[in-house]
Amino acid sequence: MAGKNFIMYGTDHCQYCMMAEQHIKAQGDTVTKYIVGRDVTKEEFTNIFPGVKTVPQIMLDGNHIGGYDNLTESYNKSLLNG
């Protein structure tokens, strides 16, 4: 079975972004990264995630998972496994 491909919006020097990427890859999944201010503008980020001011913001299959804590919690609850 192929792994999942997450989409992550973050910044270049975000520790939680790096940790999220490592966590996703450690589960055998992949991540496509978009850097705010380079790949997407801050305005585009705000339009995608209204009211959200922190990174990373992670999506899977069009569903917003949230940030790093939400990601690890979802894996721990096995919501993203299998």
C-alpha positions in Angstrom: 0.0 0.0 0.0 1.3 3.4 -0.9 2.0 5.9 1.8 0.0 9.1 2.2 1.1 12.4 0.7 0.6 15.3 3.1 0.7 19.0 2.1 2.4 21.3 4.6 2.6 25.0 4.6 5.5 26.4 6.7 8.5 28.7 6.8 12.2 28.0 6.2 13.3 28.3 9.8 10.3 26.7 11.6 11.4 24.1 14.1 7.9 22.6 14.2 7.8 22.4 10.4 11.0 20.4 10.4 9.7 18.1 13.2 6.4 17.6 11.3 8.3 16.7 8.1 10.5 14.2 10.0 7.5 12.7 11.7 5.6 12.2 8.5 8.6 10.6 6.8 9.2 8.4 9.8 5.7 6.9 9.3 6.6 6.0 5.7 4.5 8.9 4.2 5.5 11.8 2.1 5.1 15.6 2.3 4.8 18.3 -0.3 6.0 21.6 1.3 5.0 25.1 0.5 7.0 27.9 2.0 5.0 31.0 3.0 6.6 34.0 1.5 8.3 32.0 -1.3 5.9 29.4 -2.7 2.7 31.1 -1.5 2.1 34.7 -0.3 1.0 35.4 3.2 -2.3 36.5 1.7 -2.8 33.2 0.0 -1.9 31.4 3.3 -4.5 33.5 5.1 -7.1 32.7 2.4 -6.4 28.9 2.7 -6.4 29.0 6.5 -8.6 31.9 7.7 -7.8 32.9 11.2 -4.7 30.8 11.4 -1.5 32.6 12.2 1.0 29.8 12.9 2.9 27.2 10.9 3.1 24.4 10.1 -0.4 23.9 8.7 -0.9 20.4 7.4 -3.4 18.9 5.1 -4.2 15.4 3.9 -6.7 14.6 1.1 -8.1 18.1 1.2 -8.7 17.9 4.9 -7.0 20.4 7.3 -5.3 18.4 10.0 -3.8 21.5 11.8 -0.3 22.0 13.2 2.4 19.7 14.5 0.6 18.8 17.7 -2.6 17.9 15.8 -0.5 15.8 13.4 1.2 13.7 16.1 -2.1 13.4 18.0 -3.8 12.1 14.9 -1.0 9.5 14.3 -1.1 8.5 17.9 -4.8 7.9 17.7 -4.2 5.9 14.5 -6.5 8.2 12.6 -3.9 8.5 9.8 -2.6 4.9 9.9 -3.7 2.2 7.5 
